[in-house]
Amino acid sequence: MSNATKVSEFLDKAQVFYFLTTDGDQPKGRPFGFHLLDGDKVYFGCGTFKNVFQQLTANPKVEILAVNGGEFMRYDGSVKIVKDDALLDKVRAAMPEIMGMYDKNGWEMGLFYLENGHAEIRGMMDLIEEFDV
């Protein structure tokens, strides 16, 4: 199993995960639910009109925190924004209602993955697995 698959499967199990950015010197976190494994990358997306997108373009260093039962995963790296119509079609197929709302309102979905990613899967008191993605 690839490391990207490990990240994706942990996020699947968690269902909701927290995406952490900074706004100037203030940390910001918000729940996310969407991710898409395509090839060897885990993609995420959000509206380009949202504060989170402005924050990750101003400072591309981010962290994702997901909890599944007694384990949690930290996944950090630098955001790499992707413009890819074929990938956007996959997002549209995975989230037709949300993408329909975006299309109806003329909103753009910004897609990205983490470069130089590093993940840790931990229990409350121990490191279970650590790897680069």
Secondary structure, 3 states (H helix, E strand, C coil): CCHHHHHHHHHHHHCCEEEEEEECCEEEEEEECCCEEECCEEEEEEECCCHHHHHHHHCCEEEEEEEECCEEEEEEEEEEEECCHHHHHHHHHHCHHHHHHHHHHCCCEEEEEEEEEEEEEECCCCEEEEEEC
